[in-house]
């Protein structure tokens, strides 16, 4: 792609709170710096949130606002403080904008993006939202008519945003993530060897996220307990850090033939190899997880977390299941239904192949590139 005729010199990226907001923000920043090495990028986050550590660790500067969300318990002290936090954040956001003088402000969702984008829009600075989910968060919905551009991770956002401002770009992934989810020169044999499998059986990869998912762990236990024979597949079981010790202890009570085919891990540092050797994957349905899984392109079972805001993981999963790109298994059904869903895919190769094809069609490996190209057009 040709370089922009309008080089970017100063950009603010605002938001955070979760990895699902921070990772695409960093991917956008990386792509801006790749195209415009001279560009000064400033992040604005919420004090006390994870972006205040993750962003500096990635090599970017960040300023924090005193802002939080509203607690559903109206008696909460946080709610009584919210008006003061909002006024403080709006004032400080305007001060940051005046001092930094950005040519462009990008919001990625999360508490801090609201005050920054609101003030930037009032000051006439070009503004954009990168919305990761198929159901926007409340901050982005409130900002819908103020921003100039919405870069959508999923289709179907016309319900909340002006259609002529939406561009479906997909969700940006950092280059190191793109490398990890690609084959990256690794063979299946190398992946099997890493996990000490012999390659004679299909491999199922069950992951509940870095913290883990109690229901998915319970589903694995249900599959295993009650049988003395080995499962009909090898299993990579990512329990999450907080559940790993208890699951390892529970696993010790299982018969040796069962244990032999299971790799119980709290955290997986070689996701590329886990993806590479997997025949079927069962995963939570966070927006960034789905972006990775689409690039991996393995038959996938999505189990949305029921405890995220506004049940957006179910809506993310449905955006794929409606296109026959994944199986949606509700969290309430995963304990009893995960084994049947896995075995069904392993036994029905045509169904698995159809899911794989449709999932690969949803992949957006150029998302970061496309987002920055759209940002450049604002100037």
C-alpha positions in Angstrom: 0.0 0.0 0.0 1.2 3.5 -0.8 2.1 5.8 2.0 -0.5 8.3 3.0 -0.1 11.8 1.5 -1.1 13.1 5.0 1.5 11.8 7.5 0.2 11.4 11.0 2.2 13.3 13.6 0.2 13.2 16.8 -2.5 10.6 17.7 -4.4 9.8 20.9 -5.7 6.3 21.5 -8.1 6.1 24.5 -9.8 3.3 26.4 -8.9 0.0 28.0 -10.0 -1.9 31.1 -9.7 -5.3 29.6 -7.3 -7.1 27.2 -10.1 -7.1 24.6 -9.8 -3.3 24.4 -6.1 -3.0 25.0 -4.8 -5.5 22.4 -6.6 -3.9 19.4 -5.5 -0.5 20.6 -1.8 -1.6 20.6 -2.2 -3.2 17.2 -3.5 0.1 15.8 -0.6 1.9 17.4 1.9 -0.6 16.0 0.5 -0.1 12.5 0.5 3.7 12.8 4.2 3.6 13.9 5.0 1.2 11.0 3.6 3.6 8.5 4.5 6.9 10.3 7.6 6.3 12.4 7.7 10.0 13.4 4.2 9.9 14.8 3.9 10.6 18.5 1.2 8.4 20.0 -0.3 9.0 23.4 -2.7 6.6 25.2 -5.3 7.8 27.7 -6.6 5.2 30.1 -8.4 4.9 33.4 -6.3 5.0 36.6 -5.9 1.7 38.3 -6.9 -0.3 35.2 -4.7 -2.8 33.4 -3.9 -0.4 30.5 -1.8 1.7 32.9 0.7 -1.3 33.0 0.2 -3.0 29.7 0.6 0.1 27.5 4.0 1.3 28.9 5.2 -2.3 28.8 4.5 -2.2 25.0 6.6 1.0 24.7 3.9 3.7 24.6 3.2 6.7 26.8 -0.1 6.8 28.7 -2.0 9.3 30.9 -4.7 8.2 33.4 -8.1 9.7 34.1 -10.0 9.3 37.4 -13.0 7.4 35.9 -14.9 4.2 36.5 -18.2 2.7 35.4 -21.5 2.8 37.1 -22.2 0.0 39.6 -25.5 -1.9 39.2 -26.0 -1.6 43.0 -27.2 2.0 43.3 -26.1 2.2 46.9 -22.5 1.6 45.9 -20.0 4.4 47.0 -18.7 4.2 43.4 -22.0 5.5 42.1 -22.0 8.4 44.5 -18.5 9.4 43.4 -19.3 8.9 39.7 -20.5 12.5 38.9 -17.3 13.9 40.5 -15.1 11.4 38.5 -16.9 12.3 35.3 -16.5 16.0 35.7 -12.8 15.5 36.6 -12.2 13.2 33.6 -13.9 15.6 31.2 -11.8 18.5 32.5 -8.6 16.5 32.4 -9.4 15.0 29.0 -9.8 18.5 27.5 -6.5 19.6 29.2 -4.7 16.6 27.6 -6.2 17.4 24.2 -5.2 21.0 24.4 -1.6 20.2 25.4 -1.0 17.3 23.1 -2.9 18.8 20.1 -3.7 15.5 18.3 -4.7 15.4 14.7 -6.8 12.3 15.4 -8.4 10.6 18.4 -9.3 6.9 18.4 -11.5 5.3 21.1 -11.4 1.5 21.7 -14.0 1.2 24.4 -13.7 1.3 28.1 -14.2 4.0 30.7 -11.6 6.5 29.6 -12.6 6.6 25.9 -15.9 8.3 26.8 -14.6 11.6 28.2 -11.7 11.8 25.7 -13.9 11.2 22.6 -16.6 13.5 23.9 -14.2 16.4 24.4 -12.4 15.8 21.1 -15.6 15.8 19.2 -16.6 19.1 20.9 -13.2 20.6 19.9 -13.7 19.5 16.2 -10.9 17.0 16.3 -11.4 14.0 13.9 -12.6 11.1 16.0 -13.0 7.3 15.4 -14.2 4.3 17.4 -12.9 0.8 17.0 -15.8 -1.4 18.2 -14.6 -5.0 18.9 -18.0 -6.6 19.7 -21.2 -7.3 17.7 -23.1 -5.5 20.6 -21.4 -2.2 21.4 -20.8 -1.2 25.0 -22.7 1.7 26.6 -19.8 4.2 26.1 -19.6 3.7 22.4 -23.4 3.7 22.0 -23.5 7.1 23.8 -20.8 8.4 21.4 -22.4 7.0 18.3 -23.6 10.3 16.7 -20.5 12.3 17.7 -17.7 10.4 16.1 -16.7 10.6 12.5 -15.9 6.9 11.9 -16.7 3.5 13.3 -14.3 0.6 12.5 -16.4 -2.5 13.2 -15.1 -5.9 14.3 -18.4 -7.6 13.4 -21.1 -6.9 10.8 -24.6 -5.6 11.8 -23.7 -2.5 13.8 -26.2 -0.3 11.9 -28.7 -0.7 14.7 -26.5 1.5 16.9 -24.3 3.6 14.6 -25.0 5.7 11.5 -24.5 3.3 8.5 -22.6 5.8 6.4 -19.9 6.0 9.2 -19.4 2.3 9.6 -16.5 0.4 7.9 -16.2 -3.4 8.7 -12.5 -3.9 9.2 -12.4 -6.8 11.6 -10.6 -6.7 14.9 -6.9 -5.7 14.8 -4.3 -8.3 16.1 -0.7 -7.4 16.9 1.9 -8.9 14.6 3.3 -11.3 17.2 -0.3 -12.6 17.7 -0.7 -13.0 13.9 2.6 -15.0 13.9 1.5 -17.1 16.8 -1.9 -18.1 15.2 -0.3 -18.8 11.8 1.5 -22.0 11.0 4.7 -20.1 11.3 6.8 -22.9 9.9 5.7 -25.4 12.6 4.5 -28.8 11.5 1.8 -30.9 13.2 4.6 -33.3 14.2 6.4 -30.6 16.0 3.1 -29.6 17.8 2.4 -33.2 18.8 5.9 -33.6 20.1 5.6 -30.4 22.2 2.5 -31.8 24.0 3.9 -35.3 24.0 1.2 -36.8 21.8 2.0 -39.5 19.2 -0.4 -38.2 16.6 -2.4 -41.3 16.4 -5.6 -39.7 17.7 -7.4 -36.4 17.1 -6.6 -33.6 19.5 -9.3 -31.5 21.2 -8.2 -28.1 22.7 -10.5 -26.7 25.4 -9.7 -23.2 26.7 -11.6 -21.0 29.1 -9.3 -17.9 28.9 -6.3 -16.9 30.9 -8.3 -16.9 34.2 -10.3 -20.0 33.2 -14.0 -20.9 33.1 -15.5 -23.0 35.9 -18.3 -24.4 33.6 -15.8 -25.5 30.9 -13.6 -27.2 33.5 -16.7 -28.9 34.9 -17.6 -30.1 31.4 -14.2 -31.7 31.0 -14.6 -33.4 34.4 -18.0 -34.7 33.3 -16.5 -36.1 30.2 -13.8 -38.0 32.1 -15.4 -39.0 35.3 -17.5 -42.1 35.0 -15.2 -43.9 32.5 -12.2 -46.0 33.1 -11.2 -46.0 29.5 -9.2 -43.4 27.6 -11.1 -40.7 25.8 -11.4 -41.2 22.0 -9.2 -38.2 21.5 -6.2 -36.5 23.1 -7.0 -33.4 25.1 -5.2 -30.1 25.7 -7.1 -28.6 28.7 -6.3 -25.0 29.5 -7.9 -24.6 33.0 -6.9 -21.0 33.7 -4.5 -20.0 36.4 -7.0 -19.8 39.3 -8.3 -23.3 38.7 -5.2 -25.2 37.8 -4.1 -26.5 41.2 -7.6 -27.8 42.0 -8.0 -29.4 38.6 -4.6 -31.1 38.8 -5.5 -32.5 42.2 -8.8 -33.8 40.9 -7.1 -35.3 37.9 -4.9 -37.4 40.1 -7.9 -39.5 41.0 -8.6 -40.5 37.4 -7.5 -43.8 36.0 -4.1 -43.8 34.4 -5.4 -44.5 30.8 -7.5 -41.4 31.1 -4.7 -39.2 32.5 -2.3 -40.4 29.7 -4.2 -38.5 27.0 -4.8 -35.2 28.8 -2.5 -32.2 29.2 -3.8 -30.1 32.0 -2.3 -26.6 31.8 -3.1 -23.4 33.6 -1.5 -21.2 31.0 -0.3 -22.1 27.5 2.8 -20.2 26.3 2.9 -21.9 22.9 -0.6 -21.1 21.6 0.7 -21.5 18.0 1.5 -25.2 18.7 -1.8 -25.8 20.5 -3.7 -24.3 17.6 -1.6 -26.2 15.1 -2.2 -29.7 16.5 -5.9 -29.2 17.4 -8.5 -31.0 15.5 -11.4 -29.3 17.3 -11.4 -26.2 19.6 -13.8 -25.2 22.3 -13.4 -21.7 23.5 -15.0 -18.6 25.2 -16.4 -16.1 22.7 -14.5 -12.9 23.4 -14.1 -10.6 20.4 -10.4 -11.0 20.2 -10.5 -14.8 20.8 -12.9 -15.0 17.8 -10.5 -12.9 15.7 -7.7 -15.4 16.5 -9.9 -18.5 15.9 -11.0 -17.2 12.5 -7.4 -17.0 11.4 -6.7 -20.5 12.9 -9.7 -21.9 11.0 -10.3 -25.1 13.0 -13.8 -26.5 13.7 -14.8 -24.5 16.7 -17.4 -24.7 19.5 -18.0 -21.3 21.2 -19.2 -21.2 24.8 -20.1 -17.5 25.6 -19.4 -16.3 29.1 -22.7 -15.4 30.8 -21.1 -12.9 33.2 -19.8 -10.2 30.7 -21.5 -6.9 30.3 -24.8 -7.1 28.3 -24.1 -10.7 27.3 -22.0 -9.5 24.4 -20.1 -12.8 24.0 -23.4 -14.6 23.1 -23.9 -11.9 20.4 -20.3 -12.3 19.2 -20.8 -16.1 18.9 -24.1 -15.8 17.2 -22.6 -13.6 14.5 -20.5 -16.6 13.6 -23.0 -19.4 14.2 -25.6 -17.6 12.1 -23.1 -17.9 9.2 -22.4 -21.5 10.1 -18.9 -20.7 11.1 -19.0 -22.1 14.6 -21.2 -24.1 17.0 -22.8 -21.9 19.7 -23.1 -23.9 23.0 -24.7 -21.9 25.8 -22.8 -21.9 29.1 -25.8 -23.4 30.8 -25.6 -26.4 28.5 -21.8 -26.9 28.4 -21.4 -29.3 31.3 -23.8 -31.8 29.8 -23.4 -30.9 26.1 -19.7 -30.4 25.5 -18.7 -34.0 25.0 -21.5 -34.6 22.5 -20.6 -31.4 20.5 -17.0 -32.5 20.3 -17.7 -36.1 19.3 -20.3 -34.9 16.8 -17.6 -32.8 15.0 -15.0 -35.6 15.2 -17.5 -38.1 13.6 -19.0 -35.8 11.0 -16.1 -34.7 8.8 -18.4 -32.9 6.3 -19.9 -30.8 9.1 -16.5 -30.0 10.4 -15.2 -29.1 7.0 -18.1 -26.7 6.4 -17.6 -25.0 9.7 -13.9 -24.6 9.0 -14.5 -23.1 5.5 -17.0 -20.6 6.8 -14.9 -19.6 9.8 -11.9 -19.0 7.6 -14.1 -16.8 5.4 -14.6 -14.6 8.5 -10.9 -14.1 9.1 -9.5 -10.5 8.9 -5.7 -10.8 9.0 -5.4 -7.2 7.5 -7.6 -5.6 10.2 -5.0 -3.4 11.7 -3.9 -2.3 8.2 -7.5 -1.6 7.2 -8.3 0.4 10.4 -5.2 2.7 9.9 -6.1 3.2 6.2 -9.5 4.4 7.3 -8.1 6.6 9.9 -5.8 8.2 7.4 -8.8 9.1 5.2 -10.2 11.2 8.0 -7.4 13.7 7.4 
